Amino acid sequence: MYRDNTKVVHIGDKVIGGGNPILIQSMTNTKTWDVKATVEQILRLEEAGCEIIRCTVPNEEAAKAISLIKKEIHIPLVADIHFDYKMAIAAMENGADKIRINPGNIGGIDNLNAVVKVAKERNIPIRVGVNSGSLEKELVEKYKGVTAEGIVESALDKVRMIEDADYDNMVVSIKSSDVMMCVKAHELIAPKCKYPLHVGITEAGTVKSGNIKSSVGLGIILNQGIGDTIRVSLTGDPVEEIVSAKLILRTLGLRKGGIEVVSCPTCGRTNIDMISLANSVEQMVAGYDLDIKVAVMGCAVNGPGEAKEADLGIAGGKNEGLLIKRGEIVKKVPESELLNTLKFELDNWGK
């Protein structure tokens, strides 16, 4: 399995690669130099389950803010660098736990060597990032367009540039907004790359469309044993990225913990406000650190049977509902008490 054999890389106090658990990342959308706003957003992301955070560092003010931000947060911080090698160095000097660069666009080999020198001195990993949108002209011409093969060749070329500087503390990221191109690129690079892979569908879109594209792409890639960290890139509140990433990993059996909610799609037999109830349950269970399955069913006809595989379940009837435990009906309760009844069971689960 690919991820079992990738190089182990330390990012702050986190470890990826070598079969370690797949970690969830996100990126702030605040102005990094606005320390208060950036810290507030990162703390919300931490609470949601974010394990590594990336911040853009376009200027000196942002680089200096890193040291202040790190004092207030509890997860590793990655500095995202575009074009200016001096910002990569400044970010590391201010405590960045990792830097993300494209070695091909920071001004030549001398600048790259200057960045690698500081990274080596501080043992800071470098994430080599290549996107389909920034593919070199010669590779576009060679492959007659933007292709998975071109993305992989570009990424491996950038990896060699850093290896030639006698450094191998790296993570590799190849992304495309084309889902199947991204899938193919990862399938091509995985057997050729010893470094951990950070996986994501870039510019995936809004919460709705981005979730679908990310779920399809990440699902195919991760299920092949490829990927050591992930980001679900969404146009919206970055907390949504964490929620989606956790669900993708749990669905693939790559992460345990947290309550899984299953609910029926409703039909003409439904006599309760099933949609509102299911949404309320989903919001409520987010606050519990329990590794169980909860079923929310819309009728008492099929509800108990459909909830058999769940640890806990509720099923609605006309003006009343059922509480179900491990497939057995425990009691009837008024419809208005279904949510509170479930909460009581969760509060006392395992006691």
C-alpha positions in Angstrom: 0.0 0.0 0.0 1.5 3.3 -1.1 0.9 5.4 2.1 2.4 2.7 4.3 5.7 3.1 2.5 6.1 6.9 2.1 8.7 8.7 4.0 7.8 9.8 7.6 7.7 13.6 7.8 7.3 15.7 11.0 5.3 18.9 10.8 5.5 20.6 14.1 4.2 18.0 16.6 2.3 16.1 13.8 3.6 13.1 11.9 2.6 12.1 8.4 3.7 9.3 6.0 4.9 5.8 6.7 1.3 4.5 7.4 0.5 7.2 10.0 -3.1 8.4 10.1 -4.2 10.7 7.3 -4.3 14.2 8.6 -6.9 16.9 7.7 -5.7 20.3 6.6 -7.4 23.6 5.7 -6.3 27.1 4.8 -7.3 30.4 6.3 -9.0 33.0 4.2 -8.3 35.9 6.5 -5.5 38.4 5.9 -2.6 36.7 7.7 -1.3 40.0 9.1 -4.7 40.4 10.8 -3.5 38.3 13.7 -6.7 38.5 15.7 -9.0 37.4 12.8 -6.6 34.7 11.7 -6.2 33.2 15.2 -10.0 33.3 15.7 -10.5 31.4 12.5 -7.8 28.8 13.2 -9.3 28.2 16.7 -12.7 27.5 15.1 -11.0 25.1 12.6 -9.2 23.4 15.5 -12.5 22.9 17.3 -13.9 21.3 14.1 -11.0 18.9 13.8 -8.4 20.6 11.7 -4.9 19.2 12.3 -2.7 21.3 10.1 -3.4 24.9 8.9 -1.9 26.8 6.0 -1.7 30.6 5.8 -0.7 32.7 2.9 2.5 34.8 3.3 2.6 37.4 0.5 4.5 40.0 2.3 6.8 40.8 5.3 3.9 41.8 7.5 2.3 38.3 7.0 5.6 36.6 7.7 6.1 38.5 11.0 2.5 37.6 12.0 3.3 33.9 12.0 5.3 34.1 15.2 2.3 35.9 16.9 -0.3 33.5 15.5 1.7 30.4 16.6 1.6 31.6 20.2 -2.2 31.4 20.2 -2.9 28.2 18.3 -2.3 24.5 18.9 -1.7 23.0 15.5 1.2 23.2 13.0 1.2 26.2 10.7 2.3 26.0 7.0 3.3 29.1 5.2 2.0 29.3 1.6 4.6 31.1 -0.6 4.2 32.3 -4.2 7.1 33.7 -6.2 9.0 35.5 -3.5 11.8 33.3 -2.0 12.5 35.9 0.7 9.0 35.3 2.1 9.8 31.6 2.4 12.9 32.4 4.4 11.1 35.0 6.5 8.3 32.6 7.3 10.7 29.9 8.5 12.6 32.5 10.6 9.2 33.4 12.2 8.4 29.8 13.2 6.5 28.3 10.3 6.4 24.5 10.7 6.4 23.8 7.0 6.5 25.9 3.8 4.6 25.3 0.6 6.4 26.4 -2.6 6.6 25.7 -6.3 10.4 25.5 -6.8 9.8 26.5 -10.5 8.4 30.0 -9.8 10.6 31.5 -7.0 13.2 33.1 -9.2 15.7 30.5 -10.2 18.0 27.9 -8.7 20.0 30.3 -6.5 16.9 31.5 -4.8 15.7 27.9 -4.3 19.0 26.9 -2.8 18.8 29.8 -0.4 15.4 28.6 0.8 16.5 25.0 1.1 19.6 26.1 3.1 17.3 27.7 5.8 14.9 24.7 5.7 17.8 22.3 6.2 19.3 24.3 9.1 15.9 24.3 10.9 14.7 20.9 9.6 11.6 22.4 8.2 9.7 20.3 5.6 9.0 21.7 2.2 5.8 21.0 0.5 6.4 20.9 -3.3 3.1 22.1 -4.8 2.3 21.8 -8.5 -1.2 22.7 -9.9 -2.5 22.0 -13.4 -3.1 25.8 -13.8 0.6 26.5 -13.5 2.0 23.8 -15.7 5.1 24.9 -17.7 4.6 25.9 -21.3 7.1 23.2 -22.5 5.2 20.4 -20.8 1.9 21.7 -22.2 3.4 21.6 -25.6 5.1 18.2 -25.0 1.8 16.5 -24.0 -0.4 18.6 -26.3 -2.3 20.2 -23.5 -2.6 20.1 -19.7 -2.5 16.4 -18.8 -1.9 14.1 -15.8 1.4 13.0 -17.3 2.6 16.6 -17.5 1.6 17.4 -13.9 3.5 14.4 -12.7 6.6 15.2 -14.7 6.6 18.7 -13.5 6.2 17.6 -9.8 9.0 15.0 -10.0 11.3 17.6 -11.7 10.7 20.0 -8.8 11.4 17.2 -6.3 14.7 16.5 -8.0 15.6 20.2 -7.8 15.4 20.0 -4.0 17.1 16.6 -3.8 19.9 18.1 -5.9 20.3 20.6 -3.1 20.8 17.7 -0.7 17.5 17.8 1.0 14.7 15.2 1.2 12.4 16.5 4.0 9.5 16.9 1.6 5.8 16.5 1.0 4.4 16.5 -2.5 1.1 18.0 -3.7 -0.3 17.7 -7.3 -3.7 19.2 -7.8 -6.2 19.9 -10.6 -9.7 21.1 -10.7 -10.4 18.3 -13.2 -11.4 15.4 -11.0 -10.4 12.5 -13.2 -7.2 14.2 -14.3 -6.3 14.6 -10.6 -7.1 11.0 -10.0 -4.9 9.8 -12.9 -2.0 12.1 -11.8 -2.0 10.5 -8.4 -2.2 7.0 -9.8 0.9 7.8 -11.9 2.9 9.5 -9.2 2.3 7.2 -6.3 4.6 4.4 -7.4 7.3 6.9 -8.4 7.4 9.1 -5.3 8.7 8.1 -1.8 7.4 11.3 -0.2 4.0 11.8 1.5 1.3 13.1 -0.8 -1.0 15.9 0.2 -4.2 15.2 -1.7 -7.0 17.5 -2.8 -9.2 18.7 -5.7 -8.2 22.3 -6.2 -10.7 25.0 -6.9 -13.4 22.4 -6.4 -16.2 25.0 -6.1 -18.9 25.9 -3.7 -19.9 23.9 -0.7 -22.4 21.9 -2.8 -20.5 21.2 -6.0 -17.1 21.2 -4.3 -18.2 18.5 -1.8 -19.4 16.3 -4.7 -16.2 16.7 -6.7 -14.0 16.3 -3.7 -15.8 13.2 -2.4 -15.6 11.5 -5.8 -11.9 12.4 -6.4 -10.6 11.9 -2.9 -12.6 8.7 -2.5 -11.0 7.1 -5.6 -7.5 8.3 -4.7 -7.6 7.5 -1.0 -9.2 4.1 -1.6 -6.2 3.1 -3.6 -3.9 3.6 -0.7 -2.7 7.0 -2.0 -2.6 10.1 0.2 -1.1 11.0 3.6 -2.9 14.4 4.2 -6.0 15.9 2.6 -7.8 19.1 2.1 -11.3 19.6 0.8 -11.1 22.9 -1.1 -14.4 24.8 -0.9 -15.5 28.3 -1.6 -17.0 29.1 1.8 -16.4 28.9 5.5 -13.2 26.7 5.8 -14.9 24.9 8.7 -17.0 23.2 6.1 -13.8 21.7 4.7 -13.1 20.0 7.9 -16.6 18.6 8.3 -16.4 17.2 4.8 -12.9 15.7 5.2 -13.9 13.9 8.3 -16.9 12.4 6.6 -14.9 11.3 3.6 -12.3 9.6 5.8 -14.9 7.9 8.0 -16.9 6.7 5.0 -13.8 5.1 3.5 -13.0 3.4 6.9 -9.8 5.5 7.2 -10.8 7.2 10.4 -12.8 6.2 13.5 -14.5 8.4 16.0 -17.4 10.7 15.9 -21.0 9.8 15.5 -22.2 8.7 12.1 -25.8 9.7 11.3 -27.9 7.7 8.8 -31.3 8.9 7.9 -34.0 7.9 5.5 -34.8 10.0 2.4 -38.5 10.3 3.4 -41.6 9.1 1.5 -45.3 9.4 1.6 -45.6 7.5 4.8 -43.7 10.2 6.7 -45.8 11.9 9.3 -43.2 14.1 11.0 -40.9 16.9 9.9 -38.2 14.5 9.0 -35.9 16.9 7.3 -35.8 19.3 10.2 -35.4 16.4 12.7 -32.5 14.8 10.7 -30.7 18.2 10.5 -31.2 18.8 14.2 -29.8 15.4 15.1 -26.7 16.0 12.8 -26.0 19.3 14.5 -26.5 17.9 18.0 -24.2 14.9 17.6 -21.3 17.0 16.4 -20.6 17.8 20.1 -20.1 14.2 21.1 -16.9 12.2 21.0 -18.6 8.8 20.5 -17.8 6.2 17.9 -21.3 5.0 17.3 -24.0 5.1 14.5 -27.3 6.9 15.0 -30.3 6.3 12.7 -33.1 8.8 12.1 -36.0 7.2 10.4 -39.2 8.8 9.1 -41.8 6.1 10.0 -42.5 3.3 12.4 -43.2 0.8 9.5 -39.6 0.4 8.2 -37.8 2.5 10.7 -37.0 -0.3 13.3 -35.7 -2.6 10.6 -33.7 0.0 8.8 -32.1 1.1 12.1 -31.0 -2.4 13.0 -27.3 -1.7 12.2 -27.3 1.5 14.2 -26.4 1.7 17.9 -29.2 4.2 18.5 -32.1 5.2 16.5 -35.3 7.2 16.5 -38.3 6.7 14.2 -41.2 9.0 13.8 -44.9 8.0 13.7 -48.1 10.0 13.8 -47.7 12.3 16.8 -45.3 9.8 18.4 -42.0 8.2 17.8 -39.9 5.2 18.8 -36.5 5.0 20.5 -34.5 2.1 19.2 -31.3 0.6 20.7 -29.3 -2.0 18.7 -32.3 -2.9 16.6 -34.7 -3.3 19.5 -37.6 -0.9 20.2 -37.1 0.4 23.7 -40.0 2.8 24.1 -42.5 5.1 22.6 -42.3 8.8 23.2 -44.3 11.9 22.0 -43.0 13.2 18.7 -42.0 16.5 20.5 -39.7 14.5 22.8 -37.8 12.5 20.1 -34.8 14.9 20.0 -34.5 15.2 23.8 -34.9 11.5 24.2 -32.0 10.9 21.9 -29.9 13.5 23.6 -30.5 11.8 27.0 -29.3 8.5 25.6 -26.2 10.1 24.1 -25.4 11.9 27.4 -25.6 8.6 29.2 -24.1 6.3 26.5 -21.7 3.8 28.1 -22.6 4.6 31.7 
